Amino acid sequence: MNDNPARLELRQRQVGPWPMNTYTLVCPITRTSVLIDPGADPDMLELMLDDSHPAAILLTHTHFDHIGALDEMRTRLNVPLMCHSGPHVDGLHLDADRHLDTGDFVLVGDFALQVHHAPGHTQDQICFLLVDDHRAIVGDTIFEGGPGKTWAPEDFDTTCQTLRQVILPWQDETICYPGHGPSFRLGDQRENIKAFLAKEHGDFFGDATWGM
């Protein structure tokens, strides 16, 4: 979708008490930008959009640490909200402007993001794979040390399906930018993920690590 060798500028800040990674993507050609997961600190979020033209707010999922400043940023930016249709966390109702699902694309100036539904941690979790790039915004789907936390055995099983069907097909060179902690190269964790999925975990749910 993009013939220009340039790539989207990725800006990252940690916000909130946990802390949580908020991201901004900026097109280097048009200066169009999107804000991903406005968790807290609206003034910081607005600074992340400096020297750009905000076009949308995107959500990876609707846990409070990822949307704590959503209402304020919608007021400040007056741009469309894009997220999965849900169901959202704790029955939350969001008046979104566009619902996103697997196969959808979000334009950011002259570039694009490909949407992947990645349920398990929440039912409305999605990832954004940068097109013609090697980077992905993965929310709480996967971290360097393990998958996202689950609250029921069924959710853990869904997480394992997501790892098999959504994450592992990505290229080794994919750099994953999670909702918490450092980014990591998928290929560096591929064998750990495969070994994790090959084990029998019974009725497990909760915080998981690749070595368990």
N, C-alpha and C positions, 0 to 999 in steps of 0.2 A: 504493500500500500504506500510505500515511501521509497523514492529513488534517490533521495539525498543521503550522502554518507554521514551526515550529522545525526545526532540522536537526542532524545528527550533529556533535558536536565532534571536530575532527581535531587530534591532537597529533603532532608530528614531532620526532625527534632524530636526529642523526648519530652512529653508533657504529662501532667497529672501525677498523682502520688505513687503510682505503681512502679515505674513509669511506662508509658505507652508511646510507640513510634507513630508519629504523624508524618505523612509524606505529601510533597507537592511535586507535580510533574509540569515542566514548562517547555513549550515548543521553542527551540532556538531561532526559528524563522519568523513565526507570527507573534511570539511572546504570549500565546494563549496558554492558560494553566488550568489544572484541576487540583483540588484539595482532597486528600484521602484520609478519612478517619479523624474528624475534628474532636479529639478527646477532651481537651481542656485548654486553658490559657488562650482566649481569643486574640489578645494582643500579639502573642507570639505567632499564632497562626496567620494573622494578617501580615506580619513581617515576612513570613515564609513566601508570601505571594507578591512581595515587592518586585517592581519592575516587570510585572506581567499583567495579563488581562484575564482574570478568573472567569471560567466558563461553566464550571459545575463543581458540585461536592459529591464525592463517591464514598460509599461505605463498603468495607469488607464484611461487616456484620454488626449487630446491634447491641452487643454488650455495652454497659454504661461507660466503661473506660474508653471506648472508641467513639462515643457520641455525646459525651458530656457537654461539649460546647456547640453542638449541632444547631440548636435553636438560635443562639446568638450569631453564629456564622451565617445562617440563612438570612437573618435580618441584615447583617452587615453587607453581605455580598449580593444578595438578591439574584441568585443563580439557581439553575435546576438542581434538584437532589436526585441522585441515581443510586439504586440499591436493588437487592433481590426482593422478590415479592413476599418472601416469608414462608411460614409464620415467623415473626420476629420474637426476640427474647422477651419472656414474661408477658406475652400477649400485646406487646407494644404496637400501637397503630402509627404508621408513618404516612404522611401525605406526600408521597414521592412523585416526582414528575416523570420518571421513567423507571420501569422495572427491568432488571438485567438478569440474563440467564446464559447458560453455556452456548457458545456460538455467536453471541452478540459482540459488537465492537463499539468502543467509545472513541470518538475522534478527539485528539488534543492537537489543535492546529493542523500541521501537515503530517502528523503521526497518528497512530492508533493503538488502542489497548484491546486485547481479546479477553473476553470474560469466560471464566470457568467456575461453574457451581461446585463447591467443595464442602458438602455438609459433613457433620460429625461433631465438631466443637459446638456449633450451632446449626440449626436447619437452614439459616439464611446466609451462611458463609460463602463468599465468592473470592476468587483470586483474579488478579489482572496481569496477564502476560503481555509484555511490551512487544509489539509486532516488529519483525526484522531487527530484533535486539536479543540480548541474552539475560534480561532482567525480568523479575516477576514480583509484584506486591502480593504477599500471600496471607496477610492478616494473621489469625491464630490457627491456621491450618497445619502448619509445620514449623518447627524450630530446629536449630542446629542440633539440639540434644534429644529431640523426641517430637511426637505429635501434640496437638493441642489437647487441653484437658477435656474430659467428658464426664457427664453426670449420670449415666445409665449404661448398662451393658450394650443396649441396642445402639446407643450413640457411638460407643467404642467400635462396634462392628462396622458402623457406617464410616467412621474415620479410616479404618483399615481398607475399606472399599475405595474411599477417596484417594488414599495413598497409592493403591494399585492402579486405579483407572484414570486418575487425573494427574498426580504428581510424577510418578515413575516414568510415564511416557515422555516427559520433558527431557531435553538434552542435558548431558553432564555439565555443560558450560553455563547452565542457567544459574544466575545469582538470585537467591531468594531473600526478599526483604520482609521480615516478619513483623508482627504487631508488638513484639517485645524482644529485646536482646539484639545481638549482632546479625548482620547478613552472613550468608554462607553459600558456598558453591554446592549445587545439588550432587554433582558427581562425587564429592568428597564424603557424602553420607549415603550414597546409593547402596553399598553393600550392607551397611548397618540397617537401613530400612528394609531391605530384602530379608535379612536375618530375623528382624523383628516380626515381619509378616509371616515368616515360616513357622513361628512358634505357636503353640496352643496357649491362649491366655484365659481360657475359661470364661467366667462371668465378670472379668475385670472391668473397671471403669475408674476414672480419676486422672491424676498426673502420671504420665508414662514417659519412660526413657528408652532409647534404642537398645540399651544393654539389659533390660529386664527380661 
